[in-house]
Structure formats: structure tokens, C-alpha cells
Amino acid sequence: MMRILGIDLGSREVKIVLMENNLIVYKKKVSTMRFYRDYCSFDGKVGVDLEKLDLGQVDKAVSTGYGKNNTDLKRFTPINEIKAHTYGAIYQTDLKDFILLDVGGQDVKVVKVEKGVTTDLELNEKCAASCGRYLENMANILEISLDDMSKHAENPVDLNSTCAVFSESELIGKIAEGVEMERLCAGVNYSLYKRLRPLLSKFRGARLIITGGVANNSAIKKYLKKDYEEIVSIEEPQFNGAIGCCYYGSKFLS
Amino acid sequence: MKKIGITTTVPVEVLIAAGYKPVDLNNVFITSENYLKYIDIAEKDGFPKSLCAWIKGIYGACLENDIKEIVGVMEGDCSNTKALIEVLQLRGIKVYPFSFPHSHRLKDVESEIRRFMSIFDVKEETVEDVRRSLNNIRQLAKEIDELTYIDNKANGFENHLYQVSLSDLNGSIDVFEADLKKAIDDIKKREAINKKLRLGYIGVPPMTGDIYEFVEKYDAHIVYNEVQREFAFPRGIEAANIFEQYYDYTYPYNTAFRILELKKQIEHRKLDAIIHYTQAFCYRAVEDIVLKKQLDIPILNIEGDKLNTLDARTKLRLEAFLDMLRDLKETK
């Protein structure tokens, strides 16, 4: 029996997946802060305390993560995020030709996959206004949960700022004008979609797979349906990177 | 010897038989330190920004290198070339037309080459004599190709360079022949290049010659240069006559004919993947749709424009592509 551990160190949460013989047997999310504090030690290189994670015997361990975090863990084979997410999507959908949109807390990736191999990619580098963190901030201002906010797509109020910080004051202005909650929520969702569009404009195609936390936002998926023939939802959008690590470990790592 | 400019490969045997020295304007353009100046000359004369850099570069190279006569390929190359030729005529350059017939029937190719011979007033026997002597050089280029994909000793850039130079024989048959022989001797003495991935490069020769060296950093060896090899006519050596040689040539005819040869080479050279280079604004990027569908192998389409080095984005794409190919190779 082959047990493979995959860890995706995100900007907000660390995703942990364990595969046994290519099947997911365990998954867990820990806040990034708690992960480094409670499960790791540092002596020049970050070491993960597998015992604290209580996972038992692990044959191979693969890590990936948000570029600015320390993803090079002791005993782990690090792989880049593009690959991790592509493999995750291939594992979860069995598809070989698709466009992958991964929207995480601070980072957006778009990947084109043809015949099972990456042929194009784009990442946000300078700004994180098109990421999950923007939705979180806006939901906080509206004093509503992220889940509730993500349900509203109809008749969005117009939010035009490019900057996420200016957007907050713009939203407060709309609240002051007495715009109803549904339209405010839809406005936030639509503004994120508008920011994603230029990134997606180079990635036309039939099929879009959405992963990352934003995949749970039904309003944004609804907007994206106008641009693609098919939006493929996967079961574990937030664990996709960690699943990809396991897939890599079981299929390619010797 | 009088110089005559060519904009793509044409039956040079005829030109040489007529006492001309063919000069491939593509090579003059791309090997010049001032290649951007050539593009600039064309743009100042009204060529649009949104046009293939090769067309503009050829134009500048033609005017700056005192080329007074050219062969204009009217059929079998792109419509931009046709328009380029009209502008060159306007600048007082004498144009001898040549066509690779769309029909791709042997008798049409024959009558076109006979017409070409009569323009230059050369006899078929003289042309065949030249062809036989050029076949020695074609044989040497073929040897370099084999040193690339069989012995794995020649690198992708050398393979590209020596084959693409066959279009105008680098300006001098004798010097070029000596260069090829020396290169073969040197290459033979080397150790084999041991890379995990075997790549094919298809499409027009690159503006970005650094691609060969770049992929080597990611454990890949380009062992096939499609169009450069076509320019070198390795199958022409066995052809019965010049008409057959230019009939069995995949560059100017339809994609279906081109695909037959590609499939053969993918198999024969054991390629893991293909890089399909296309020039910005070129119709050949549309052919990528057909190639991807018809060829059962991973294909990365990259695009070059004016710069002669790979841009950061293309490098990132190549890196990601090769990274995953190496994984796949592990499981084979």
C-alpha cells in the first residue's frame, strides 16, 4: 500500500490531503498561521511534525504553495503550483483539455491544458484585487457571511474601482445611498468577475474548470457561464492543489 | 557572379546554372546585428506595425544590401510576400516570378520549373549537372541531421543552422561544403548529448534562435527541424530529376501533404512533443488547429514577433510545458 501526503500552503489556509493507492482517504484544512505555529519547527528549513498531524506512516510527501510562503519543507518534494493544480484538476475531472481558473486568497492562476500538458499560463503578480481576500474584505464591510454574499448575482450595483481598497469606500457610498443588500452583494461578485476577465481574455476555449475558494461562489460561476460553453465544477475545489501533489507523488515520483 | 535575392527556397539549381549567386534575404536579415533597423526601414516606408516581421526584414535587407534582382514567389508562399514583391518592383527591383503550383501535380510543377529555366535561358542538362553537385552538399546536411537524431551529437541549433543555410548555400558552394565537412568532423568527435526529452520544432524557422539553447536547460534536445530540413531537400538526393525534387517538398503545398511527412518523422525520430513556432500575424497560426487535431502528440504553439530572443512569457510557457513532459516521460 502506498500512502502519499500532499500539502498546499496557501496564503490563508494550508490544505492537507492523504492518498492511499491513488484514493483520497483524509483531508484537512488548517489556517496558515496555525499550521506554521502548531505543526512546524524551524531549524534553517521548515520541518512538519507528521506525528502531530496524526497521519501514521507516509511513504512520500509532496508540497506546493503560494510563491511567497516557505514551501520547501523538510522531507517533502516541492512542486510548483501550476503543476499541482493542473494535476489536481486532471485527477478530479479525468479531462485532458481544459482551461483552469484557480482563484485563491491572494493569487489567481489561469492555465491552459491541451492533451494533458500545460501549454499556457498566467498569474497575477502585482495586485491581489482579483482574489478571494477581496471578497472576504467586502463581506466584512457588508457584515454578511462569504457564503451568503456569493449567492447574489442579479442586478449588480456598479462598482468601478480598480483598487480593492478604493472599492471598500465605493461600497460604503452605495450602502449610504440605500442600495439593497442583494444588489450590493451582486455588485461585489460582479466586480470580481470584471477583474478576472482581462486575465481570461487570452484563454478562450470550450471548457473551464474553476478551483480555489472562489469556486464556491455561485454568482461568479454564473457570470463565467456567458464566456464558456461548459463550467466544470469539481468536488474539492479548495483541496485541488494538495490533491495534485498526491497525484504527482503517486504517478511520477520515484 | 551577379547576386539575386530570394525570399524563400526556390529551385536554386536554375539560378546557379544561369550564373547567379542566390542570396536568401531571410538569412541576411536574421543574421544581421542591425535586424531591427531593417524592420524599421520597412515601417518607415509604410509597412504596417501589424505585419509579419520577416516580410519587413526581407524588405529592409533587400534595399540595404544592394540587391537589384529577386525571385518573387507568387504561389506557394503567403499573400504578404506577393504584396512585398509589388512594393519591391515599385522600388525598381527586377522580379523574376516563380510559383509552387497550388494543384501540387507533378506535371504542373514540371511546367513551372521549365518556364523558370526558359526565363534564365538554361538547359535542363545544365540544371541537372548543378543539381548533382549540390546533392553532395545535401548529403552532408543530411549527415548533420543524422548526427542530431541518431547519434545525438549535433545540437538543435547546429541542426537548424546548417540545414537552413542550404537555401542559398551560404553564398558560396565551395566554402559552404568545406564548412559542413569541418562541422561534421568536429561533431563526430563529441560525446552524445544525453537529454531526457526529444523535441521536434515545426513551422517557419524562428526569429528567436535562442530557443534551442533554452530548451536544453530543461533537459530537452531538439532533434527535428521541420522546415529547415525541407529547405535542405534530403529526399531530393534520391529524386529522379529536379521536377520530382520540388514536388516532394512540404513547405509550399497543403497541410495534409505536410502532415504525412510530420507523422513519419514523429515516429522515426521518437519525438516526445512538438514546438510549433508561428510568426505573429501569420496565417500559419491558424494551421495550428489542424496540426493539433491531426498529430497525436503534445504540441506547444509559440509565437515570435520582432525580437530575436524569447520573451519572458514564452520562456515561462516552455518551462511549464517541458516540466510536465518530463513527468510523463518518467511513467513511460
Interface residues (C-beta under 8 A of the other chain):
Chain A: N80 I82 K83 T86 V111 E114 K115 G116 V117 T118 T119 D120 L121 Y248 K251 F252 S254
Chain B: A273 K292 I297 P298 I299 L300 N301 L316 R317 A320 F321 D323 M324 L325 D327 L328 E330 T331
